Amino acid sequence: MLSRRKRVPAGSEGSSLCRCLSTMDLIALGVGSTLGAGVYVLAGEVAKTSSGPSIILSFLIAAMVSALAGLCYAEFGARVPLAGSAYLYSYVTVGELWAFLAGWNLLLSYVIGTASVARAWSATFDQLLGKKMGRFLGAHAAMNSVGLAEHPDAFAAGLVVLLAGLLSFGVKESTTVNKAFTALNVLVLLFVTVSGFIKGDLSNWKLGEDDLPWAAAHEAGNQSVADNMTSAFGVGGFMPYGFTGTLAGASTCFYAFVGFDCIATTGEEVRDPQRSIPMGIILSLLVCFLAYFGVSAALTLMMPYYLLDPMSPLPAAFEYIGWSSAKHAVAVGSLCALTTSLLGSMFPMPRILYAMAQDGLLFKPLAKVSRRQCPVVATLVSGGVAALLALLFDLKALVDMMSIGTLLAYSLVAGCVLLLRYRPEPSTQDTPAGKVPAVQLWWDDLICPPPRPTPRSSATVAWALTAVAALVCAVSWVSTAGLPCLRAGRAWCIAVLALPLLGILAAALLVWRQPQSRERASFMVPCLPFLPLLSITINSILMARLSTAAWLRYLLWMAIGFLIYFGYGIRHSAESRQPEGAAPREPPGSMAMGHLVRPPTSLRLLCEAGGCPTTRPQSHGDAWNIPKTTDTGFLRLLLLTDL
């Protein structure tokens, strides 16, 4: 079960979904999902408490880290253009159990994300109405149970049900609506950026330490209060909290780029997936970075960073420069951003359910496709679950669980890229490894690696990746639990952190020395193996910073998933019913995990002429049945034609 890998069909004819999406549709989907309401709130909070004007560098660092995961997703999207995202990528590379782990994590992330964004949409709309809905529901339908919300949010639940109906109607219609709201959101952000550069003052990036007490005293009217406030806002300048504050802001800004992976779930609905998916992921990340960069720069130019309102920074900034009426444009933009973010969270969720159900790991009815070639049952079921969460539950405590699932999926995809690129070719022969000590094998592979991948070199990469995973866990624990000791600069703490880092570097050099496969795809991750390993390390450090309660809730979710897998999925898996020795099937341009079973050129030419002497296979993996004949001249002609 650990080594049972998915056999993927060749080409697009095996898909039951409609291939109708273009590259522009994918870019709009990625931008809409990633560029949510956080751009209207996050910039003010991070600039005031962590980074100051250097928030633009925080977003740059966060974008570069997110790009590491984005590059890995882009390569897999080019190699395996099918629905499933990290679930499918793990299935074709490391095996079924790891694939179920990835898919179950993605479902957790998307369902909590959908419910959270729906409640945020409802709260924003209620605020525009003067909080009338909240007061009415709080007075007539209050809930005082632990884990539940203060009152049921019927508006949020109804919004999820409405969008689930839209998504079940058809993918093209859904992406058209998404493009319209994304365009409005981008226009509003462009207005904010241009306004900030026009009305901004560069001196707000050059505040001295002496300017802070004066400004705080001016606001508070009390010099002693001003002195206390000065220490809370750093030392002024471009980096008032130092470079450590900029890095702390980057770790928060990283989550602002989560969402681009929804593009990878559209592999069976894109006209040219090998080209469109990599371009969609990379360009959507670029557009999102430019938007975050522009808004944060405009915000810190319009007013001093210490005066920003962390809850509604843009309306406060426009009031500060005397453009109070601009807050209406901001309100429209925030609702558009929440709408596209909600669509971006709901769009991939049924595709993951559909892929897992089609493979037999989840219940088969979830794989039902409508006449419009849309996974209608998975869409309605996932929308119903998300609507129930949005209606009843307090989701603030569940957001950290969503972060664990997303970061773990990013790490799995990065590891799968390494295993896939160093996989041996089927024809490669290898000498038995059991006669030589393991240490000598590793030394030989480091000094004199083979010219092309072999089973031994692939095993070396797998063991090195396992060692990296263990060392990364040690680095994450030391960097989190020993943070006060590291800040104090104690030598033994630094040594404890340096040793596993050196081990990771040694494993990376060992992998780097191994030969890569010569198979090529339309997009490939550069600087292998360093970029994927760096992505795994950073993701693990971010996961270690999450609370213990979040990890306990996450383990409970995984326990439910394993009950479903071992109780249902392992017995109904489509791969378990494949005949022994059946060759895995690969899409064009992917790593060779087997050979495509296809007819000879001559037979296909004869079939086109109407004289095919064969029986066409019923599925993609079946062989072409060539009838016996005594006409040796005919058989010789076939052989010569193929030669």
C-alpha positions as CSV (number, residue, x, y, z in Angstrom):
1,M,0.0,0.0,0.0
2,L,2.9,2.4,0.6
3,S,4.4,1.5,-2.8
4,R,1.1,1.2,-4.7
5,R,1.3,4.1,-7.2
6,K,-1.3,5.5,-9.5
7,R,-1.3,4.6,-13.2
8,V,-2.3,7.7,-15.0
9,P,-3.8,7.7,-18.5
10,A,-2.0,9.0,-21.5
11,G,-3.4,12.2,-22.9
12,S,-6.7,13.9,-22.1
13,E,-9.2,11.4,-23.5
14,G,-9.4,9.6,-20.2
15,S,-10.9,12.6,-18.4
16,S,-14.7,12.9,-17.9
17,L,-14.4,16.7,-17.1
18,C,-14.7,19.5,-19.7
19,R,-11.5,21.0,-21.0
20,C,-12.5,24.6,-21.4
21,L,-10.2,26.8,-19.3
22,S,-7.5,29.0,-20.8
23,T,-4.3,30.4,-19.2
24,M,-6.1,33.7,-18.4
25,D,-8.8,31.7,-16.6
26,L,-6.1,30.1,-14.4
27,I,-4.3,33.4,-13.7
28,A,-7.6,35.0,-12.6
29,L,-8.4,31.9,-10.5
30,G,-5.0,32.0,-8.8
31,V,-5.1,35.8,-8.2
32,G,-8.7,35.7,-6.9
33,S,-8.0,32.9,-4.5
34,T,-4.7,34.3,-3.2
35,L,-5.4,38.1,-3.2
36,G,-8.2,37.9,-0.7
37,A,-9.3,40.3,2.0
38,G,-5.9,40.0,3.6
39,V,-4.5,42.7,1.4
40,Y,-7.0,45.2,2.9
41,V,-6.1,44.2,6.5
42,L,-2.8,42.4,6.7
43,A,-0.6,45.2,5.5
44,G,-1.7,47.6,8.3
45,E,-1.3,45.0,11.0
46,V,2.1,43.8,10.0
47,A,3.5,47.3,9.3
48,K,2.4,48.6,12.7
49,T,3.5,45.7,14.9
50,S,6.3,43.9,13.1
51,S,7.9,45.5,10.1
52,G,7.2,49.2,9.7
53,P,7.9,50.5,6.2
54,S,10.1,47.5,5.5
55,I,6.9,45.5,5.1
56,I,7.6,45.7,1.4
57,L,10.7,43.5,2.1
58,S,8.6,41.2,4.2
59,F,6.2,40.6,1.3
60,L,9.2,40.1,-1.0
61,I,10.7,37.5,1.2
62,A,7.3,35.8,1.6
63,A,6.8,35.8,-2.1
64,M,10.2,34.2,-2.7
65,V,9.4,31.5,-0.2
66,S,6.0,30.9,-1.7
67,A,7.6,30.7,-5.2
68,L,9.6,27.7,-4.0
69,A,6.4,25.8,-3.5
70,G,4.9,27.3,-6.6
71,L,7.8,26.1,-8.8
72,C,7.3,22.5,-7.5
73,Y,3.6,22.7,-8.2
74,A,4.3,24.1,-11.7
75,E,6.6,21.2,-12.7
76,F,4.1,18.6,-11.5
77,G,1.3,20.4,-13.3
78,A,3.3,20.2,-16.5
79,R,4.1,16.5,-16.0
80,V,0.7,15.1,-14.6
81,P,-2.1,17.3,-16.1
82,L,-4.9,15.7,-14.1
83,A,-7.2,16.7,-11.3
84,G,-5.9,16.2,-7.8
85,S,-3.1,18.6,-7.0
86,A,-0.8,17.4,-4.2
87,Y,-2.9,14.3,-3.8
88,L,-2.3,13.2,-7.4
89,Y,1.4,14.2,-7.3
90,S,2.0,12.1,-4.2
91,Y,0.0,9.2,-5.7
92,V,2.1,8.9,-8.8
93,T,5.4,9.3,-6.9
94,V,5.5,7.9,-3.4
95,G,2.4,5.8,-3.0
96,E,-1.3,5.5,-2.0
97,L,-1.1,6.1,1.8
98,W,1.0,9.3,1.3
99,A,-1.5,10.4,-1.4
100,F,-4.4,9.9,0.9
101,L,-2.6,11.9,3.6
102,A,-2.0,14.8,1.1
103,G,-5.6,14.7,-0.1
104,W,-7.1,14.6,3.4
105,N,-4.9,17.6,4.3
106,L,-6.1,19.5,1.3
107,L,-9.7,18.8,2.1
108,L,-9.1,20.1,5.6
109,S,-7.5,23.3,4.3
110,Y,-10.2,24.1,1.7
111,V,-13.3,23.4,3.9
112,I,-12.0,25.5,6.8
113,G,-10.8,28.2,4.4
114,T,-14.2,28.3,2.7
115,A,-16.2,28.6,5.9
116,S,-13.8,31.2,7.3
117,V,-14.0,33.4,4.2
118,A,-17.8,33.1,4.2
119,R,-18.0,34.3,7.8
120,A,-15.6,37.2,6.9
121,W,-17.8,38.2,4.0
122,S,-20.9,38.1,6.2
123,A,-19.1,40.2,8.9
124,T,-17.9,42.8,6.3
125,F,-21.4,43.1,4.8
126,D,-22.9,43.4,8.3
127,Q,-20.5,46.2,9.2
128,L,-21.6,48.1,6.1
129,L,-25.2,47.7,7.4
130,G,-24.3,49.0,10.9
131,K,-24.1,45.5,12.4
132,K,-27.9,45.1,12.3
133,M,-27.7,41.3,11.4
134,G,-25.3,40.5,14.2
135,R,-27.4,42.3,16.8
136,F,-30.6,40.6,15.7
137,L,-29.2,37.1,15.6
138,G,-27.4,37.7,18.9
139,A,-30.7,38.7,20.6
140,H,-32.9,35.9,19.1
141,A,-30.6,33.0,18.4
142,A,-27.6,33.2,20.8
143,M,-25.5,30.0,21.2
144,N,-23.4,29.7,24.4
145,S,-21.7,26.3,23.8
146,V,-17.9,25.8,23.7
147,G,-16.6,25.6,20.1
148,L,-19.7,27.2,18.6
149,A,-20.1,30.7,17.4
150,E,-21.9,33.4,19.3
151,H,-24.9,33.1,17.0
152,P,-25.6,31.1,13.8
153,D,-24.5,32.9,10.7
154,A,-27.2,32.1,8.2
155,F,-26.0,34.7,5.7
156,A,-22.6,33.0,5.5
157,A,-24.1,29.6,5.1
158,G,-26.5,30.8,2.4
159,L,-23.6,32.4,0.5
160,V,-21.7,29.1,0.5
161,V,-24.8,27.2,-0.8
162,L,-25.3,29.9,-3.5
163,L,-21.8,29.6,-4.8
164,A,-21.9,25.8,-4.6
165,G,-24.9,25.9,-6.9
166,L,-23.0,28.2,-9.3
167,L,-20.0,25.9,-9.3
168,S,-22.2,22.9,-9.9
169,F,-23.7,24.6,-12.9
170,G,-20.5,24.6,-14.9
171,V,-16.8,25.4,-14.6
172,K,-16.7,28.0,-17.4
173,E,-19.6,30.0,-15.9
174,S,-17.8,29.9,-12.5
175,T,-14.5,31.2,-13.9
176,T,-16.3,34.0,-15.8
177,V,-17.9,35.3,-12.6
178,N,-14.5,34.9,-10.9
179,K,-12.7,36.9,-13.6
180,A,-15.3,39.8,-13.2
181,F,-14.8,40.1,-9.5
182,T,-11.0,39.7,-9.7
183,A,-10.9,42.5,-12.3
184,L,-12.8,44.8,-9.9
185,N,-10.6,43.9,-7.0
186,V,-7.4,44.6,-9.0
187,L,-8.8,47.9,-10.2
188,V,-9.5,49.0,-6.6
189,L,-6.0,47.9,-5.5
190,L,-4.5,49.8,-8.4
191,F,-6.5,52.9,-7.3
192,V,-5.1,52.5,-3.8
193,T,-1.6,52.2,-5.0
194,V,-1.7,55.2,-7.3
195,S,-3.4,57.3,-4.7
196,G,-0.7,56.4,-2.2
197,F,2.1,57.3,-4.5
198,I,0.4,60.6,-5.3
199,K,-0.5,61.7,-1.8
200,G,2.3,59.9,0.0
201,D,5.3,61.5,1.8
202,L,8.7,59.8,1.6
203,S,9.6,61.3,5.0
204,N,7.3,58.6,6.6
205,W,10.0,56.1,5.6
206,K,12.7,58.2,7.3
207,L,11.2,58.9,10.7
208,G,13.9,59.2,13.3
209,E,13.7,58.0,16.9
210,D,13.2,61.5,18.0
211,D,10.1,61.9,15.8
212,L,8.2,59.1,17.5
213,P,7.9,60.7,20.9
214,W,6.8,64.0,19.3
215,A,4.2,62.3,17.1
216,A,3.0,60.1,20.0
217,A,2.8,63.1,22.3
218,H,0.9,65.0,19.7
219,E,-1.7,62.2,19.5
220,A,-1.8,61.4,23.2
221,G,-1.2,64.9,24.6
222,N,1.0,63.5,27.4
223,Q,4.8,63.2,27.2
224,S,5.1,60.3,29.6
225,V,2.6,58.3,27.6
226,A,4.6,59.3,24.5
227,D,7.8,57.8,26.0
228,N,6.0,54.6,26.7
229,M,4.6,54.4,23.2
230,T,8.0,55.1,21.6
231,S,9.4,51.9,22.9
232,A,6.5,49.9,21.4
233,F,7.1,51.3,17.9
234,G,10.8,50.6,17.6
235,V,13.4,53.1,16.6
236,G,11.9,54.6,13.5
237,G,13.4,54.6,10.0
238,F,12.8,52.1,7.3
239,M,13.3,49.1,9.6
240,P,12.0,50.4,13.0
241,Y,12.0,46.9,14.5
242,G,15.2,45.7,12.9
243,F,15.8,42.9,10.4
244,T,14.3,40.4,12.9
245,G,11.1,42.4,12.8
246,T,11.1,42.2,9.0
247,L,11.6,38.5,9.1
248,A,8.8,38.1,11.6
249,G,6.6,40.1,9.3
250,A,7.6,37.8,6.4
251,S,6.5,34.7,8.3
252,T,3.0,36.3,8.7
253,C,2.9,37.6,5.1
254,F,3.7,34.0,3.8
255,Y,0.1,33.0,4.5
256,A,-1.1,35.8,2.3
257,F,0.2,33.9,-0.7
258,V,-1.6,30.6,0.1
259,G,-4.2,29.8,-2.6
260,F,-2.2,29.5,-5.8
261,D,-2.3,25.7,-5.5
262,C,-6.0,25.7,-6.5
263,I,-4.7,26.1,-10.1
264,A,-3.1,22.6,-9.9
265,T,-6.5,21.0,-9.3
266,T,-7.7,22.1,-12.8
267,G,-5.5,19.7,-14.7
268,E,-8.4,17.9,-16.4
269,E,-10.3,21.1,-17.3
270,V,-7.5,23.1,-19.0
271,R,-7.1,23.1,-22.8
272,D,-3.3,23.0,-22.7
273,P,-2.4,22.0,-19.2
274,Q,1.4,21.4,-19.8
275,R,1.7,25.1,-20.7
276,S,-1.1,26.8,-18.9
277,I,-0.7,25.4,-15.4
278,P,3.0,26.5,-14.9
279,M,2.3,29.9,-16.4
280,G,-0.9,30.3,-14.4
281,I,0.9,29.5,-11.1
282,I,4.0,31.7,-11.7
283,L,2.1,34.7,-13.2
284,S,-0.6,34.7,-10.4
285,L,2.1,34.7,-7.7
286,L,3.8,37.6,-9.6
287,V,0.6,39.6,-9.8
288,C,-0.2,39.0,-6.1
289,F,3.3,40.1,-5.1
290,L,3.0,43.3,-7.1
291,A,-0.4,44.0,-5.5
292,Y,0.8,43.4,-2.0
293,F,4.0,45.4,-2.6
294,G,2.0,48.4,-4.1
295,V,-0.6,48.5,-1.4
296,S,1.8,48.2,1.5
297,A,4.2,50.8,0.0
298,A,1.2,53.2,-0.6
299,L,-0.1,52.6,3.0
300,T,3.2,53.4,4.7
301,L,3.8,56.4,2.5
302,M,0.3,57.9,3.2
303,M,0.7,58.0,7.0
304,P,3.3,57.0,9.6
305,Y,3.4,53.3,10.3
306,Y,2.7,53.7,14.1
307,L,-0.6,55.5,13.3
308,L,-2.0,52.7,11.1
309,D,-5.3,51.1,12.1
310,P,-4.6,47.3,12.2
311,M,-8.3,46.4,11.6
312,S,-9.1,48.8,8.8
313,P,-5.9,50.5,7.6
314,L,-7.0,51.7,4.2
315,P,-10.1,53.7,5.3
316,A,-8.0,55.3,8.1
317,A,-5.2,56.1,5.7
318,F,-7.6,57.8,3.2
319,E,-9.2,59.8,6.1
320,Y,-5.6,60.8,7.1
321,I,-4.9,62.4,3.7
322,G,-8.4,63.9,3.4
323,W,-9.9,61.5,0.9
324,S,-12.7,60.1,3.2
325,S,-15.0,59.3,0.2
326,A,-12.4,56.8,-1.1
327,K,-13.5,54.4,1.7
328,H,-16.5,53.4,-0.4
329,A,-14.2,52.1,-3.1
330,V,-12.3,50.2,-0.5
331,A,-15.5,48.6,0.8
332,V,-16.4,47.5,-2.8
333,G,-12.9,46.1,-3.3
334,S,-12.9,44.2,-0.1
335,L,-16.2,42.5,-0.9
336,C,-14.9,41.6,-4.4
337,A,-11.8,40.2,-2.8
338,L,-13.8,38.1,-0.4
339,T,-16.0,36.8,-3.2
340,T,-13.0,35.7,-5.3
341,S,-11.3,34.2,-2.3
342,L,-14.4,32.3,-1.5
343,L,-14.7,31.0,-5.0
344,G,-11.0,30.1,-5.0
345,S,-11.5,28.1,-1.8
346,M,-14.6,26.3,-3.0
347,F,-13.3,25.6,-6.6
348,P,-10.6,23.0,-5.8
349,M,-12.4,21.3,-2.9
350,P,-14.8,19.2,-5.1
351,R,-12.0,18.4,-7.5
352,I,-10.0,16.8,-4.7
353,L,-13.0,14.8,-3.6
354,Y,-13.7,13.8,-7.2
355,A,-10.1,12.6,-7.7
356,M,-10.1,10.6,-4.5
357,A,-13.5,9.1,-5.1
358,Q,-12.6,8.2,-8.7
359,D,-9.6,6.3,-7.3
360,G,-11.8,4.5,-4.8
361,L,-10.2,6.0,-1.7
362,L,-13.4,7.9,-0.9
363,F,-17.0,6.9,-1.5
364,K,-17.7,6.3,-5.2
365,P,-20.9,8.5,-5.6
366,L,-18.6,11.5,-5.0
367,A,-17.1,10.9,-8.5
368,K,-20.4,11.4,-10.3
369,V,-20.2,13.9,-13.1
370,S,-23.1,15.9,-14.5
371,R,-24.1,16.3,-18.1
372,R,-22.2,19.6,-18.1
373,Q,-19.0,17.6,-17.2
374,C,-18.8,19.0,-13.7
375,P,-18.3,17.0,-10.4
376,V,-21.7,17.9,-9.2
377,V,-22.1,15.5,-6.2
378,A,-18.6,16.4,-4.8
379,T,-19.4,20.1,-5.3
380,L,-22.8,20.0,-3.4
381,V,-21.4,17.7,-0.6
382,S,-18.3,19.8,0.0
383,G,-20.4,23.0,-0.2
384,G,-22.9,21.6,2.4
385,V,-20.2,20.7,4.8
386,A,-18.6,24.1,4.5
387,A,-22.0,25.8,4.9
388,L,-22.6,23.9,8.1
389,L,-19.2,24.9,9.5
390,A,-19.9,28.6,8.6
391,L,-23.4,28.4,10.1
392,L,-22.5,27.0,13.6
393,F,-18.8,26.9,14.5
394,D,-16.3,29.4,15.8
395,L,-13.6,29.0,13.2
396,K,-10.8,31.2,14.7
397,A,-9.4,28.2,16.5
398,L,-9.4,26.0,13.4
399,V,-7.4,28.4,11.1
400,D,-4.1,27.0,12.4
401,M,-5.2,23.5,11.5
402,M,-5.7,24.8,7.9
403,S,-2.1,26.1,8.0
404,I,-0.7,22.7,9.0
405,G,-2.5,21.0,6.2
406,T,-1.4,23.5,3.6
407,L,2.3,23.5,4.6
408,L,2.4,19.7,4.8
409,A,1.0,19.5,1.3
410,Y,3.7,22.0,0.1
411,S,6.4,19.9,1.7
412,L,5.1,16.6,0.1
413,V,5.0,18.1,-3.3
414,A,8.6,19.4,-2.9
415,G,9.8,15.9,-1.8
416,C,7.9,14.3,-4.7
417,V,9.7,16.5,-7.2
418,L,13.0,15.3,-5.9
419,L,12.0,11.6,-6.1
420,L,10.5,12.0,-9.6
421,R,13.6,13.8,-11.1
422,Y,16.0,11.2,-9.7
423,R,13.9,8.1,-10.5
424,P,15.8,5.5,-12.6
425,E,14.7,4.8,-16.1
426,P,13.0,1.4,-16.6
427,S,15.8,0.0,-18.8
428,T,18.6,1.0,-16.4
429,Q,20.4,-2.0,-14.8
430,D,22.1,-1.9,-11.5
431,T,24.5,-4.1,-9.7
432,P,23.3,-5.8,-6.4
433,A,23.9,-3.5,-3.5
434,G,23.8,-6.0,-0.7
435,K,27.4,-7.2,-1.2
436,V,28.9,-3.8,-0.4
437,P,28.7,-1.9,3.0
438,A,26.1,0.9,2.9
439,V,28.7,3.5,4.0
440,Q,30.9,2.6,1.1
441,L,27.9,2.8,-1.3
442,W,27.1,6.3,-0.2
443,W,30.8,7.3,-0.5
444,D,31.0,5.8,-4.0
445,D,27.8,7.6,-5.0
446,L,29.2,10.9,-3.7
447,I,32.7,10.6,-5.3
448,C,31.9,8.7,-8.5
449,P,28.1,8.8,-9.3
450,P,26.8,6.8,-12.2
451,P,26.2,8.6,-15.5
452,R,22.5,8.1,-15.4
453,P,19.9,7.3,-12.7
454,T,20.0,3.7,-11.3
455,P,18.0,2.0,-8.6
456,R,20.9,2.5,-6.3
457,S,21.2,6.2,-7.0
458,S,17.5,6.6,-6.6
459,A,17.6,4.8,-3.2
460,T,20.4,7.1,-2.2
461,V,18.2,10.1,-2.9
462,A,15.3,8.5,-1.0
463,W,17.4,7.9,2.1
464,A,18.9,11.3,1.9
465,L,15.4,12.8,1.8
466,T,14.4,10.8,4.8
467,A,17.4,12.1,6.7
468,V,16.6,15.6,5.7
469,A,13.0,15.2,7.0
470,A,14.4,14.1,10.4
471,L,17.0,16.9,10.5
472,V,14.4,19.5,9.5
473,C,12.2,18.4,12.5
474,A,15.2,18.9,14.8
475,V,15.9,22.4,13.3
476,S,12.2,23.3,13.7
477,W,12.1,22.2,17.3
478,V,15.4,24.0,18.2
479,S,14.4,27.2,16.4
480,T,11.0,27.3,18.2
481,A,11.7,25.9,21.7
482,G,15.2,27.4,21.9
483,L,14.4,30.8,20.5
484,P,15.1,32.8,23.8
485,C,18.4,31.0,24.1
486,L,19.3,31.8,20.4
487,R,18.4,35.4,20.9
488,A,20.7,35.5,23.9
489,G,23.6,34.3,21.6
490,R,24.6,31.3,23.7
491,A,27.2,29.2,22.0
492,W,25.7,25.8,22.8
493,C,22.3,26.8,21.4
494,I,23.9,28.0,18.2
495,A,25.9,24.7,18.0
496,V,22.8,22.6,18.5
497,L,21.1,24.5,15.6
498,A,24.1,24.4,13.4
499,L,24.7,20.7,13.5
500,P,21.3,19.6,11.9
501,L,21.7,22.5,9.4
502,L,25.1,21.1,8.4
503,G,23.5,17.6,8.1
504,I,20.9,19.0,5.8
505,L,23.6,20.7,3.6
506,A,25.5,17.4,3.5
507,A,22.4,15.5,2.4
508,A,21.7,18.2,-0.2
509,L,25.2,17.8,-1.6
510,L,24.8,14.0,-1.7
511,V,21.5,14.4,-3.7
512,W,23.1,17.0,-6.0
513,R,25.9,14.6,-7.0
514,Q,23.3,12.0,-8.2
515,P,22.4,11.9,-11.9
516,Q,19.0,13.2,-12.9
517,S,16.7,11.7,-15.5
518,R,17.0,12.9,-19.0
519,E,13.3,13.1,-19.5
520,R,12.1,16.7,-20.0
521,A,8.9,18.5,-19.3
522,S,7.6,21.9,-20.5
523,F,8.6,23.3,-17.1
524,M,11.2,22.1,-14.6
525,V,12.3,23.4,-11.2
526,P,15.7,25.0,-11.4
527,C,18.6,24.6,-8.9
528,L,17.7,21.0,-7.9
529,P,17.9,19.8,-5.2
530,F,18.4,23.0,-3.2
531,L,15.2,24.9,-3.9
532,P,12.8,21.9,-3.0
533,L,14.9,21.2,0.2
534,L,14.8,24.9,1.2
535,S,11.0,24.9,0.7
536,I,10.7,21.8,2.9
537,T,12.9,23.4,5.6
538,I,11.0,26.7,5.7
539,N,7.6,25.0,5.7
540,S,8.6,22.8,8.6
541,I,9.8,25.8,10.6
542,L,6.5,27.5,10.0
543,M,4.6,24.4,11.1
544,A,6.6,24.2,14.3
545,R,5.6,27.7,15.3
546,L,1.9,26.7,15.4
547,S,0.2,26.0,18.7
548,T,0.0,22.6,20.5
549,A,-3.8,22.8,20.5
550,A,-3.8,23.1,16.7
551,W,-1.6,20.1,16.4
552,L,-3.9,18.0,18.6
553,R,-6.9,19.0,16.6
554,Y,-5.0,18.2,13.4
555,L,-4.1,14.7,14.8
556,L,-7.8,14.1,15.5
557,W,-8.7,15.0,11.9
558,M,-6.0,12.6,10.6
559,A,-7.3,9.9,12.9
560,I,-10.8,10.3,11.2
561,G,-9.1,10.1,7.8
562,F,-7.2,6.9,8.6
563,L,-10.4,5.3,9.8
564,I,-12.0,6.0,6.4
565,Y,-8.9,4.8,4.5
566,F,-8.3,1.6,6.4
567,G,-12.1,0.9,6.7
568,Y,-13.1,1.7,3.1
569,G,-10.4,3.1,0.8
570,I,-7.8,0.4,1.0
571,R,-10.3,-2.3,0.0
572,H,-12.0,-0.2,-2.8
573,S,-8.8,1.3,-4.3
574,A,-8.9,1.2,-8.1
575,E,-5.1,0.5,-8.1
576,S,-5.6,-2.6,-6.0
577,R,-7.7,-4.1,-8.8
578,Q,-5.1,-3.6,-11.5
579,P,-3.7,-6.9,-12.8
580,E,-0.3,-7.9,-11.6
581,G,2.5,-6.7,-13.9
582,A,0.4,-4.0,-15.6
583,A,2.6,-1.2,-16.8
584,P,2.0,2.3,-15.3
585,R,0.9,4.8,-17.9
586,E,2.4,8.2,-18.1
587,P,1.3,11.4,-19.7
588,P,3.6,12.9,-22.4
589,G,6.6,14.6,-21.1
590,S,6.5,13.0,-17.7
591,M,9.0,10.8,-15.9
592,A,9.0,7.2,-17.1
593,M,7.3,5.0,-14.6
594,G,6.5,2.4,-17.1
595,H,5.6,2.2,-20.8
596,L,2.6,3.3,-22.7
597,V,0.7,0.4,-24.2
598,R,0.0,1.7,-27.7
599,P,-0.4,0.2,-31.2
600,P,2.4,0.2,-33.6
601,T,2.5,3.0,-36.2
602,S,1.6,0.6,-39.0
603,L,-1.4,-0.8,-37.2
604,R,-2.7,2.7,-36.5
605,L,-2.3,3.7,-40.2
606,L,-4.2,0.5,-41.3
607,C,-6.9,1.3,-38.8
608,E,-7.3,4.8,-40.2
609,A,-7.7,3.2,-43.7
610,G,-10.4,1.0,-42.4
611,G,-8.6,-2.3,-42.5
612,C,-7.5,-2.7,-39.0
613,P,-6.6,-6.3,-38.1
614,T,-6.7,-5.6,-34.4
615,T,-9.2,-5.4,-31.6
616,R,-9.2,-1.9,-30.0
617,P,-8.5,-1.9,-26.3
618,Q,-11.3,-1.2,-23.9
619,S,-9.2,0.9,-21.5
620,H,-6.0,2.8,-21.7
621,G,-3.9,0.0,-20.2
622,D,-5.2,-2.9,-22.2
623,A,-3.0,-4.3,-25.0
624,W,-4.0,-4.3,-28.6
625,N,-5.1,-7.8,-29.5
626,I,-3.5,-8.8,-32.8
627,P,-5.2,-11.8,-34.4
628,K,-3.1,-14.8,-35.5
629,T,-2.4,-15.0,-39.3
630,T,-0.4,-17.3,-41.5
631,D,0.3,-14.5,-44.0
632,T,4.0,-14.1,-43.4
633,G,4.2,-11.4,-46.0
634,F,1.6,-9.3,-44.2
635,L,3.5,-9.6,-40.9
636,R,6.8,-8.8,-42.5
637,L,5.3,-5.7,-44.0
638,L,4.1,-4.6,-40.6
639,L,7.5,-5.0,-39.1
640,L,9.3,-3.2,-41.9
641,T,6.8,-0.3,-41.7
642,D,7.6,0.2,-38.0
643,L,11.4,-0.1,-38.6
